Amino acid sequence: MAKASSRRARGNAPEPSVAVADTGSAEAAADETAVTGYRGPAPRGGGPGSAASVRLSRTGDVTASGGSTAISGYVHTLTVQRAPREPASWPHQVGVVPASARSFRHRAEADRLRAAVADGGTAVLCQVLTGVGGVGKTQLAADYARSAWDEGALDVLVWVTASTRSSVVSAYAQAGVELCRADPDDPERAAKEFLAWLAPKPGQQPCRWLIVLDDIADPGDLVVHPADPGRRYGLWPPTAPYGRVLLTTRRRDAALFGQGRRRIEVGVFTPDESAAYLTASLGAQGRNEPAEQLTALAHDLGHLPLALAQAAAYLIDSGQSAAAYRKLLADRATKLTDLSPDALPDDHAATLAAAWSLSIDRADALRPVGLARPMLRLAAFLDANGIPHDVLTSPETRSYLAAHRTTAGPERTRRPRWWRWKRQYPAAPVTPEEAFGALRALDRLSLIDHTPSTPHQAVRVHQLIQRAARDTLTPGRHDETARTAADALAAAWPDVERDIDLAQSLRANTDALTRHAAEALYQPDAHALLFRLGRSLGEAGQVAAAIDHFGCLADITAHRLGPDHPGTLTLRNNLASWRGEAGDAAGAAQAFAELLADRVRVLGLDHPDTLTTRNNLASWRGEAGDAAGAAQAFAELLADQLRVLGSDHPRTLNTRNNSAYWRGEAGDAAGAAEAFAELLADQIRVLGPDHPKTLTTRGNLASWRGEAGDVAGAAQAFAELLADRVRVLGPDHPDTLTTRNNLATRREKAGDAVGAAEAFAELLADQVRVLGPDHPDTLTTRNNLASCRGEAGDAVGAAEAFTDVLGDQVRVLGPDHPDTLTTRNNLASWRGEAGDAAGAAQAFAELLADHIRILGPDHPKTLNTRNNLAYWRGEAGDAAGAAHAFAELLADQVQVLGPDHPRTVTTRNNLAYWQEREGDAAKAADGRP
């Protein structure tokens, strides 16, 4: 009847309710209690050995049988009570400490963790292991926890997987149930009770506890948040004299540090640790790989422990060699997901490719929202070892961030859906402050290292994070991002490189970009950044590197764009110029002659680029030794430029400058000075008195005034020019430094060797600071300073100084560079002045052979070396040989330079002098007076 009544009343009668008070363990086995009319899980008993009692609010039939209780009748309230469980005895562990990874390596960070007392004797109660995902923070924490437990240093160890607030609460609640009889059915209350239990209390037995909070994803999970009902109490363990807290996290938020918490940055393996790890991991499976291949593989993987572990597993599973793996890794078509083992080793939670995805998501959610991901993608194409701050906050970068922000702005989301079909609204602009904020967001998640205090290398990022970021890009987005990076680098590159550290960083970033995305930099044509890199190399003194760079670019461009493409022709122009700067003036002239023929064919006789090529050809023809031919070529070019461009065009004025210069080099110093004076007047009218080219002409005019004999006037002109250079360009501009060099040179020629030496010494200090010790201009100043030292009377010191300069020039510029050959000339001269005439003659003989090989027999420098060789041959005692050598030299100079050239006149005088010395020697041999 009771059952039938229950069925009839189901439609209208209130549902029976059962209230169960459960104070037993969450892990205890439940007694089975059956209640008629009760739907859902049976109330749990008190666990093994506990006594359960049943209290009913209304009389009913209760039947007990074999540990189960059946209740019939209409029941309003059921309360099940159990005897409380005793707290767990110490030592006690809550949670599972991760197993040690295979081939686990002891690291310096482990020693820092074990140093539990900070400087000054203050106990370190909380240590925070932070670093990029995959560096082994969890393994270090687990090793520390196991060691402390095995050594008997702990009474309670609690391991918490702390990736969410709920997981921390659950772990604390479990500890509360096991250690302080908390209610397992109220996790929040149980967690609070456990935190309260951790706090020290007077008269209580001290407890040595360690709580490990592994993989904190959000520092906010541990703190109070009044607006969030789930976070109205904090989860940081309390400070206790015998308690310790260890956190692992990728985050670097300020909230994690301070208040006695010690930060330990966990980096990648050292090269030795990486090699040892790979050797041990592979050796345990009977695999032996060449040590050099393992070293190279570790370098390719950036010594990241997670990457090394998964690479070792891949090699073991696939049977491939380390060399084959490296080839796959270097192939841009291979993604990181393709290099993951089928079964992850050491209980890894994610593949290498997915190791940072959650961190990127979290960084992208930080303010400024939606900018971290595109910022990381842009940084993924640049130098992992340091990206200049100005590159990643440039207008080009900010435009890219605005276009690819991953979260729509509020204005966009308020517009109706149909609106986007009518009009495309531009992306909201990104400010420099927001770009800076995106970098800070990535730094907070350890995806980059952001140090604004080192602006030229402000951002560092692990190479595999870069690879993972690039792997997410479609081919079109990949090329777009690469060209944006090129635009940003080109925009940040100053036209004049005053900061050598910045220049080096920009070159390194360009190299990285070309490695990651060379194809993109040739679409639709060669990017301007590629030209800027070559010019930077050459201007920094790395002439051979500039030649290799432009040669490679010319070949690639000719293949991709065609031999007649304007970019290909421009690259050939640059290659020829740097070939000449490296000392091969004749080769440069030949290359320009070939280029000129192609430009005439492709562009025509009067095209500006054709006229520019004629200018360059004439210049290098002069540098190759044909000064008169260069002057004639410039005169012909000037006539065509006047016809095509006009008298006031900048290129016409430039040709007048070059024409005047080679007129002087051809022997007409006074005519050169007059031509420069006329040019200066026109440049002041057209360009203005402070234009860089106007200032350059003033320098040339001063130089040729000095060559024409007005030494004092030249020195005065350089002094006035220097004041204007400082005012217009600044004291550290390369042109200002050059003017200081010229002024000091004029002081030396005026006979003030001591004053000139002092000026060169001051200039040298500034050039080392501004340009660097290996810049060609710095080396030239050292050369000049050594010469002044000799002119001041210290010939031995001068020879020693030239020896030092020569060694550095051979190292930096190469043995055949013109500056190196000039230093050899100076060293030989001062060696003779120091008393070693025979040694000087021998040195000039060796230099002459190299000049003939490099410059040719008729080059002015070759002829000058023959002059010096003849002189020191005579000083060494061979007056007849000297006279004979000067006679042969005179005949060649008359043919090459002309009978009235100043150097021809000098040789004629030298010949007369040594003929007289030869006659005196003959008389002395005959005994005549």
URRAVEN-V32347 format. One record per backbone hydrogen bond with DSSP energy under -0.5 kcal/mol. CO is the residue of the C=O (numbers start at 0). NH is the residue of the N-H. E is the energy in kcal/mol with one decimal. If there is no record, write none. Layout:
# URRAVEN-V32347
CO/NH/E, CO/NH/E
This chain:
# URRAVEN-V32347
0/4/-3.0, 1/5/-2.0, 2/6/-2.1, 3/7/-2.4, 4/8/-1.9, 6/9/-1.0, 8/11/-0.7, 8/12/-2.6, 17/19/-0.5, 18/20/-0.5, 19/21/-0.7, 20/22/-0.6, 23/183/-0.7, 24/27/-0.8, 30/32/-0.5, 31/68/-0.8, 32/34/-0.5, 33/70/-1.1, 34/37/-1.9, 36/38/-0.5, 46/49/-2.0, 52/80/-1.1, 54/78/-1.0, 59/61/-0.6, 60/62/-0.5, 60/71/-2.4, 62/69/-2.8, 64/67/-1.9, 67/64/-2.6, 68/33/-1.9, 69/62/-2.6, 70/35/-1.9, 71/60/-1.4, 72/74/-0.8, 74/16/-0.6, 76/56/-1.0, 78/54/-1.0, 78/80/-0.6, 80/52/-1.1, 91/156/-2.1, 93/158/-2.8, 94/96/-0.6, 100/103/-1.3, 106/109/-0.8, 106/110/-1.0, 107/111/-1.8, 108/112/-2.1, 109/113/-1.9, 110/114/-1.0, 113/115/-2.1, 115/117/-0.5, 115/123/-2.3, 117/120/-1.9, 121/117/-2.3, 122/124/-0.8, 124/244/-2.4, 125/261/-3.0, 126/128/-0.6, 126/246/-2.7, 127/129/-0.7, 127/263/-3.1, 128/248/-2.3, 129/265/-2.9, 131/134/-1.4, 133/305/-2.6, 135/139/-2.0, 136/140/-2.4, 137/141/-2.8, 138/142/-2.4, 139/143/-2.2, 140/144/-2.6, 141/145/-2.8, 142/146/-2.2, 143/147/-2.4, 144/148/-2.3, 145/149/-3.1, 146/150/-2.0, 147/152/-2.3, 148/151/-1.5, 154/90/-0.7, 154/91/-2.6, 155/209/-2.1, 156/93/-3.0, 156/158/-0.5, 157/159/-0.6, 157/211/-2.7, 159/161/-1.0, 159/213/-3.0, 161/216/-0.8, 163/167/-1.4, 164/168/-2.7, 165/169/-2.5, 166/170/-2.0, 167/171/-2.7, 168/172/-2.9, 169/173/-2.4, 170/174/-2.2, 171/175/-2.6, 172/176/-2.5, 173/177/-2.3, 174/178/-2.6, 175/179/-2.0, 175/181/-1.9, 176/180/-0.7, 177/87/-3.2, 181/183/-0.6, 182/185/-1.5, 185/189/-2.6, 186/190/-2.9, 187/191/-2.0, 188/192/-2.4, 189/193/-2.0, 190/194/-2.3, 191/195/-2.5, 192/196/-2.1, 193/197/-1.8, 194/198/-1.0, 200/203/-2.0, 206/208/-1.1, 207/154/-3.8, 207/155/-1.8, 208/243/-1.9, 209/157/-2.6, 209/211/-0.5, 210/212/-0.6, 210/245/-2.6, 211/159/-3.0, 211/213/-0.9, 212/247/-2.2, 213/161/-2.7, 214/216/-0.5, 215/249/-0.6, 215/250/-0.5, 217/220/-2.4, 218/221/-1.6, 219/222/-0.9, 221/234/-2.8, 221/235/-0.9, 224/227/-2.1, 226/228/-0.6, 227/230/-2.2, 228/231/-0.7, 230/224/-4.5, 239/242/-1.1, 241/208/-0.7, 243/210/-2.2, 244/126/-2.4, 245/212/-2.7, 246/128/-3.5, 247/215/-2.7, 248/130/-1.2, 252/255/-1.8, 253/256/-1.6, 257/260/-1.4, 259/125/-0.8, 259/261/-0.5, 260/257/-0.8, 261/127/-3.3, 262/264/-0.5, 263/129/-2.2, 264/266/-0.6, 269/273/-2.8, 270/274/-2.4, 271/275/-2.4, 272/276/-2.5, 273/277/-2.5, 274/278/-2.4, 275/279/-2.5, 276/280/-2.9, 277/281/-2.5, 278/282/-2.5, 279/283/-2.0, 281/284/-1.2, 281/286/-2.8, 282/285/-1.8, 289/292/-0.5, 289/293/-2.0, 290/294/-2.5, 291/295/-2.0, 292/296/-2.6, 293/297/-2.5, 294/298/-1.9, 295/299/-2.5, 296/300/-1.9, 297/302/-2.4, 298/301/-1.5, 300/303/-1.4, 302/268/-2.5, 302/304/-0.5, 303/307/-2.5, 304/308/-2.6, 305/309/-2.2, 306/310/-2.4, 307/311/-2.5, 308/312/-2.1, 309/313/-2.2, 310/314/-2.6, 311/315/-2.2, 312/316/-2.8, 313/317/-3.0, 314/318/-1.8, 320/324/-2.1, 321/325/-2.3, 322/326/-1.8, 323/327/-2.0, 324/328/-2.5, 325/329/-2.1, 326/330/-1.0, 327/330/-0.5, 329/331/-0.6, 330/333/-1.6, 334/337/-1.2, 335/338/-1.4, 336/339/-1.1, 341/343/-0.5, 344/347/-1.9, 350/354/-0.7, 351/354/-0.9, 353/356/-0.9, 353/357/-0.5, 355/359/-2.4, 356/360/-2.3, 357/361/-2.4, 358/362/-2.7, 359/363/-2.5, 360/364/-1.0, 361/365/-0.7, 362/365/-1.0, 363/369/-3.0, 367/370/-1.4, 369/405/-2.1, 370/374/-1.9, 371/375/-2.5, 372/376/-2.2, 373/377/-1.9, 374/378/-2.4, 375/379/-1.5, 377/380/-1.5, 378/381/-1.5, 382/385/-1.5, 383/460/-1.6, 386/457/-0.8, 386/458/-1.4, 387/390/-0.7, 387/391/-1.1, 388/392/-0.7, 390/393/-0.7, 393/397/-2.5, 394/398/-2.2, 395/399/-1.7, 396/400/-2.5, 397/401/-2.4, 398/402/-2.0, 399/403/-1.6, 401/404/-0.6, 408/412/-1.8, 409/413/-1.2, 410/414/-0.6, 411/414/-0.7, 415/418/-1.2, 415/419/-0.6, 416/419/-0.9, 417/420/-1.2, 417/421/-0.6, 418/421/-1.4, 418/422/-2.1, 422/424/-0.8, 430/434/-2.2, 431/435/-2.3, 432/436/-2.3, 433/437/-2.2, 434/438/-1.6, 435/439/-2.1, 436/440/-2.4, 437/441/-2.0, 438/442/-2.2, 439/443/-2.4, 440/444/-1.1, 441/446/-2.4, 441/447/-0.9, 442/445/-1.9, 443/251/-1.8, 447/449/-0.6, 448/450/-0.6, 448/459/-2.1, 450/453/-2.0, 453/456/-1.7, 454/388/-3.3, 454/457/-0.8, 457/450/-3.0, 458/386/-1.5, 459/448/-3.0, 461/465/-2.1, 462/466/-2.1, 463/467/-2.7, 464/468/-2.3, 465/469/-2.4, 466/470/-2.1, 467/471/-0.7, 468/471/-0.7, 469/472/-1.7, 473/477/-3.0, 474/478/-2.1, 475/479/-2.1, 476/480/-2.6, 477/481/-2.1, 478/482/-2.3, 479/483/-2.0, 480/484/-2.3, 481/485/-2.1, 482/486/-2.6, 483/487/-2.6, 484/488/-2.3, 485/489/-2.6, 486/490/-2.3, 487/491/-1.7, 488/492/-0.8, 489/492/-0.6, 491/493/-0.6, 494/496/-0.5, 495/497/-1.4, 497/499/-0.7, 498/502/-2.2, 499/503/-2.4, 500/504/-2.2, 501/505/-2.6, 502/506/-2.3, 503/507/-2.3, 504/508/-2.4, 505/509/-2.1, 506/510/-2.4, 507/511/-2.1, 508/512/-2.3, 509/513/-2.4, 510/514/-1.7, 511/515/-2.0, 512/516/-2.4, 513/517/-0.7, 516/520/-0.9, 517/520/-0.7, 518/521/-1.6, 519/522/-1.3, 520/526/-2.2, 526/529/-1.4, 526/530/-0.7, 527/531/-2.2, 528/532/-2.2, 529/533/-1.5, 530/534/-2.2, 531/535/-2.2, 532/536/-2.2, 533/537/-2.2, 534/538/-2.7, 535/539/-1.7, 536/541/-2.1, 537/540/-1.6, 540/542/-1.7, 541/545/-2.1, 542/546/-2.3, 543/547/-2.4, 544/548/-2.5, 545/549/-2.7, 546/550/-2.5, 547/551/-2.4, 548/552/-2.5, 549/553/-2.6, 550/554/-2.0, 551/555/-2.5, 552/556/-3.0, 553/557/-2.3, 554/558/-1.9, 555/559/-2.6, 556/560/-3.2, 556/561/-0.9, 557/561/-0.8, 561/564/-1.3, 564/568/-2.2, 565/569/-2.4, 566/570/-2.1, 567/571/-1.9, 568/572/-1.8, 569/573/-2.2, 570/574/-2.6, 571/575/-2.3, 572/576/-2.1, 573/577/-2.3, 574/578/-1.6, 575/579/-1.8, 576/580/-2.1, 577/581/-1.4, 578/583/-1.8, 579/582/-1.9, 582/584/-1.4, 583/587/-2.3, 584/588/-2.4, 585/589/-2.3, 586/590/-2.4, 587/591/-2.5, 588/592/-2.1, 589/593/-2.0, 590/594/-2.3, 591/595/-2.7, 592/596/-1.6, 593/597/-1.5, 594/598/-2.6, 595/599/-2.6, 596/600/-1.8, 597/601/-2.6, 598/602/-3.2, 598/603/-1.2, 599/603/-0.7, 603/606/-0.8, 606/609/-0.6, 606/610/-2.2, 607/611/-2.2, 608/612/-2.0, 609/613/-1.9, 610/614/-1.9, 611/615/-2.3, 612/616/-2.6, 613/617/-2.3, 614/618/-2.1, 615/619/-2.4, 616/620/-1.7, 617/621/-1.8, 618/622/-2.3, 619/623/-1.6, 620/625/-2.0, 621/624/-2.0, 624/626/-1.2, 625/629/-2.2, 626/630/-2.5, 627/631/-2.1, 628/632/-2.3, 629/633/-2.4, 630/634/-1.8, 631/635/-1.9, 632/636/-2.4, 633/637/-2.8, 634/638/-1.5, 635/639/-1.5, 636/640/-2.5, 637/641/-2.5, 638/642/-1.4, 639/643/-2.5, 640/644/-2.9, 640/645/-1.7, 645/648/-0.9, 648/652/-2.3, 649/653/-2.2, 650/654/-2.0, 651/655/-1.9, 652/656/-1.8, 653/657/-2.2, 654/658/-2.7, 655/659/-2.3, 656/660/-2.1, 657/661/-2.4, 658/662/-1.5, 659/663/-1.7, 660/664/-2.2, 661/665/-1.6, 662/667/-2.0, 663/666/-2.0, 666/668/-1.0, 667/671/-2.2, 668/672/-2.4, 669/673/-2.2, 670/674/-2.3, 671/675/-2.4, 672/676/-2.0, 673/677/-1.9, 674/678/-2.2, 675/679/-2.5, 676/680/-1.6, 677/681/-1.5, 678/682/-2.6, 679/683/-2.5, 680/684/-1.5, 681/685/-2.6, 682/686/-2.8, 682/687/-1.6, 687/690/-1.0, 690/693/-0.5, 690/694/-2.3, 691/695/-2.1, 692/696/-2.1, 693/697/-1.9, 694/698/-1.8, 695/699/-2.3, 696/700/-2.8, 697/701/-2.2, 698/702/-2.2, 699/703/-2.4, 700/704/-1.9, 701/705/-1.9, 702/706/-2.1, 703/707/-1.7, 704/709/-2.4, 705/708/-1.5, 708/710/-1.5, 709/713/-2.0, 710/714/-2.2, 711/715/-2.3, 712/716/-2.3, 713/717/-2.3, 714/718/-2.0, 715/719/-2.1, 716/720/-2.4, 717/721/-2.5, 718/722/-1.6, 719/723/-1.6, 720/724/-2.7, 721/725/-2.6, 722/726/-1.9, 723/727/-2.8, 724/728/-2.9, 724/729/-1.2, 725/729/-0.7, 729/732/-1.0, 732/735/-0.5, 732/736/-2.2, 733/737/-2.3, 734/738/-2.1, 735/739/-1.9, 736/740/-2.0, 737/741/-2.4, 738/742/-2.4, 739/743/-2.3, 740/744/-2.2, 741/745/-2.2, 742/746/-1.8, 743/747/-1.9, 744/748/-2.4, 745/749/-1.7, 746/751/-2.4, 747/750/-1.7, 750/752/-1.4, 751/755/-2.4, 752/756/-2.5, 753/757/-2.2, 754/758/-2.2, 755/759/-2.7, 756/760/-2.3, 757/761/-2.0, 758/762/-2.4, 759/763/-2.7, 760/764/-1.8, 761/765/-1.6, 762/766/-2.6, 763/767/-2.5, 764/768/-1.7, 765/769/-2.8, 766/770/-2.7, 766/771/-1.6, 769/499/-0.6, 771/774/-1.1, 774/778/-2.2, 775/779/-2.2, 776/780/-2.1, 777/781/-1.9, 778/782/-1.9, 779/783/-2.5, 780/784/-2.7, 781/785/-2.2, 782/786/-1.9, 783/787/-2.3, 784/788/-1.9, 785/789/-1.7, 786/790/-2.6, 787/791/-2.0, 788/793/-2.1, 789/792/-2.0, 792/794/-1.1, 793/797/-2.1, 794/798/-2.3, 795/799/-2.1, 796/800/-2.5, 797/801/-2.6, 798/802/-1.9, 799/803/-1.9, 800/804/-2.3, 801/805/-2.6, 802/806/-1.8, 803/807/-1.6, 804/808/-2.6, 805/809/-2.6, 806/810/-1.7, 807/811/-2.7, 808/812/-2.8, 808/813/-1.4, 813/816/-1.1, 816/820/-2.3, 817/821/-2.3, 818/822/-2.0, 819/823/-2.0, 820/824/-1.9, 821/825/-2.4, 822/826/-3.0, 823/827/-2.3, 824/828/-2.0, 825/829/-2.5, 826/830/-1.9, 827/831/-1.8, 828/832/-2.3, 829/833/-1.5, 830/835/-2.0, 831/834/-2.0, 834/836/-1.1, 835/839/-2.2, 836/840/-2.4, 837/841/-2.3, 838/842/-2.4, 839/843/-2.4, 840/844/-2.0, 841/845/-2.0, 842/846/-2.3, 843/847/-2.6, 844/848/-1.6, 845/849/-1.5, 846/850/-2.6, 847/851/-2.6, 848/852/-2.0, 849/853/-2.7, 850/854/-3.2, 850/855/-1.4, 855/858/-1.0, 858/862/-2.4, 859/863/-2.4, 860/864/-2.0, 861/865/-1.9, 862/866/-1.8, 863/867/-2.1, 864/868/-2.7, 865/869/-2.3, 866/870/-2.1, 867/871/-2.5, 868/872/-1.9, 869/873/-1.8, 870/874/-2.3, 871/875/-1.5, 872/877/-2.0, 873/876/-2.0, 876/878/-1.0, 877/881/-2.2, 878/882/-2.5, 879/883/-2.4, 880/884/-2.3, 881/885/-2.5, 882/886/-1.9, 883/887/-1.9, 884/888/-2.3, 885/889/-2.5, 886/890/-1.7, 887/891/-1.6, 888/892/-2.6, 889/893/-2.4, 890/894/-1.4, 891/895/-2.6, 892/896/-2.9, 892/897/-1.7, 897/900/-1.0, 900/904/-2.4, 901/905/-2.2, 902/906/-2.1, 903/907/-2.1, 904/908/-2.0, 905/909/-2.3, 906/910/-2.7, 907/911/-1.9, 908/912/-2.2, 909/913/-2.5, 910/914/-2.3, 911/915/-2.0, 912/916/-2.2, 913/917/-2.5, 914/918/-2.3, 915/919/-2.5, 916/920/-2.2, 917/921/-2.1, 918/922/-2.6, 919/923/-2.4, 920/924/-1.9, 921/925/-1.8, 922/926/-0.9, 922/927/-2.1, 923/926/-0.5
